[in-house]
Amino acid sequence: MFDRLKDLIVNELGLEENQVSLDTDFFNDLHCDSLEVIELVNSMEEEFELEEVPEEALATFRTVGDLVKYLEDITEE
């Protein structure tokens, strides 16, 4: 799960693979703004064939690990 998401983040944000870990903070480490995170989540929805991520969940995404946990939680259901 992490590797697929990492590849998506690297491609979407034009990063090097070593810049992305579970602890990478979108705002502090990658200097993303809210719109970039929303666009990234939209790409994640397409990549993982998800329904739209609720706004309440969007507000909790600060790190790559937050996204991985969200994906793991919803795919277990």
C-alpha positions as YAML, in Angstrom:
chain: A
units: angstrom
residues:
- id: 1
  name: MET
  ca: [0.00, 0.00, 0.00]
- id: 2
  name: PHE
  ca: [2.73, 2.46, 1.03]
- id: 3
  name: ASP
  ca: [4.83, 1.77, -2.08]
- id: 4
  name: ARG
  ca: [1.93, 2.42, -4.44]
- id: 5
  name: LEU
  ca: [0.99, 5.60, -2.62]
- id: 6
  name: LYS
  ca: [4.62, 6.71, -2.50]
- id: 7
  name: ASP
  ca: [4.94, 6.29, -6.28]
- id: 8
  name: LEU
  ca: [1.78, 8.34, -6.75]
- id: 9
  name: ILE
  ca: [3.05, 11.14, -4.49]
- id: 10
  name: VAL
  ca: [6.48, 11.18, -6.17]
- id: 11
  name: ASN
  ca: [4.89, 11.43, -9.62]
- id: 12
  name: GLU
  ca: [2.20, 13.96, -8.69]
- id: 13
  name: LEU
  ca: [4.50, 16.31, -6.78]
- id: 14
  name: GLY
  ca: [7.69, 15.79, -8.83]
- id: 15
  name: LEU
  ca: [9.72, 14.50, -5.89]
- id: 16
  name: GLU
  ca: [12.57, 12.07, -5.39]
- id: 17
  name: GLU
  ca: [11.64, 8.76, -3.76]
- id: 18
  name: ASN
  ca: [13.88, 9.45, -0.75]
- id: 19
  name: GLN
  ca: [11.79, 12.53, 0.06]
- id: 20
  name: VAL
  ca: [8.73, 10.44, 0.92]
- id: 21
  name: SER
  ca: [8.36, 8.30, 4.04]
- id: 22
  name: LEU
  ca: [5.46, 7.49, 6.36]
- id: 23
  name: ASP
  ca: [6.47, 10.45, 8.54]
- id: 24
  name: THR
  ca: [6.67, 12.96, 5.68]
- id: 25
  name: ASP
  ca: [4.44, 15.94, 6.48]
- id: 26
  name: PHE
  ca: [2.70, 17.39, 3.42]
- id: 27
  name: PHE
  ca: [2.72, 20.91, 4.80]
- id: 28
  name: ASN
  ca: [6.00, 21.19, 6.72]
- id: 29
  name: ASP
  ca: [8.25, 18.83, 4.74]
- id: 30
  name: LEU
  ca: [6.85, 19.09, 1.22]
- id: 31
  name: HIS
  ca: [5.45, 22.63, 1.53]
- id: 32
  name: CYS
  ca: [2.12, 21.64, -0.03]
- id: 33
  name: ASP
  ca: [-0.92, 23.82, 0.28]
- id: 34
  name: SER
  ca: [-4.43, 22.50, 0.93]
- id: 35
  name: LEU
  ca: [-5.29, 22.46, -2.77]
- id: 36
  name: GLU
  ca: [-2.27, 20.28, -3.59]
- id: 37
  name: VAL
  ca: [-3.28, 17.80, -0.90]
- id: 38
  name: ILE
  ca: [-6.83, 17.70, -2.27]
- id: 39
  name: GLU
  ca: [-5.50, 17.09, -5.79]
- id: 40
  name: LEU
  ca: [-3.28, 14.34, -4.43]
- id: 41
  name: VAL
  ca: [-6.25, 12.73, -2.68]
- id: 42
  name: ASN
  ca: [-8.23, 12.94, -5.95]
- id: 43
  name: SER
  ca: [-5.42, 11.06, -7.71]
- id: 44
  name: MET
  ca: [-5.38, 8.54, -4.86]
- id: 45
  name: GLU
  ca: [-9.13, 7.99, -5.31]
- id: 46
  name: GLU
  ca: [-8.55, 7.20, -9.00]
- id: 47
  name: GLU
  ca: [-5.47, 5.03, -8.41]
- id: 48
  name: PHE
  ca: [-7.11, 2.91, -5.70]
- id: 49
  name: GLU
  ca: [-10.62, 3.05, -7.25]
- id: 50
  name: LEU
  ca: [-12.16, 4.67, -4.17]
- id: 51
  name: GLU
  ca: [-15.33, 6.58, -3.65]
- id: 52
  name: GLU
  ca: [-14.92, 10.25, -2.81]
- id: 53
  name: VAL
  ca: [-13.01, 10.81, 0.43]
- id: 54
  name: PRO
  ca: [-15.23, 12.67, 2.93]
- id: 55
  name: GLU
  ca: [-14.22, 16.23, 3.87]
- id: 56
  name: GLU
  ca: [-13.90, 15.20, 7.52]
- id: 57
  name: ALA
  ca: [-11.20, 12.72, 6.51]
- id: 58
  name: LEU
  ca: [-9.40, 15.28, 4.35]
- id: 59
  name: ALA
  ca: [-8.88, 17.46, 7.40]
- id: 60
  name: THR
  ca: [-6.96, 14.66, 9.14]
- id: 61
  name: PHE
  ca: [-4.34, 14.13, 6.41]
- id: 62
  name: ARG
  ca: [-1.05, 15.71, 7.50]
- id: 63
  name: THR
  ca: [1.44, 12.95, 6.76]
- id: 64
  name: VAL
  ca: [1.89, 10.19, 4.22]
- id: 65
  name: GLY
  ca: [1.26, 7.77, 7.08]
- id: 66
  name: ASP
  ca: [-2.17, 9.35, 7.62]
- id: 67
  name: LEU
  ca: [-3.09, 8.53, 4.03]
- id: 68
  name: VAL
  ca: [-1.75, 4.98, 4.31]
- id: 69
  name: LYS
  ca: [-3.75, 4.40, 7.51]
- id: 70
  name: TYR
  ca: [-6.89, 5.77, 5.87]
- id: 71
  name: LEU
  ca: [-6.41, 3.45, 2.87]
- id: 72
  name: GLU
  ca: [-5.81, 0.45, 5.10]
- id: 73
  name: ASP
  ca: [-8.87, 1.25, 7.22]
- id: 74
  name: ILE
  ca: [-11.28, 1.63, 4.31]
- id: 75
  name: THR
  ca: [-9.98, -1.36, 2.34]
- id: 76
  name: GLU
  ca: [-10.47, -3.64, 5.36]
- id: 77
  name: GLU
  ca: [-14.20, -2.94, 5.37]
...
